[in-house]
């Protein structure tokens, strides 16, 4: 029986590509917002709830 689980294949120069940089920056921004206590998990700003 073959192992059909996905594998990560590293290619030389992959980490300098524009696509990698874009995804890396988007991931970093998402993690920053996730850890920001002023942002609700649903994506709403907690400070806006007090205004409405």
Secondary structure, 3 states (H helix, E strand, C coil): CCCCCCCCCCCCCHHHCHHHHHHHHHHHHHHHHHCCCCECCCCCEHHHHHHC
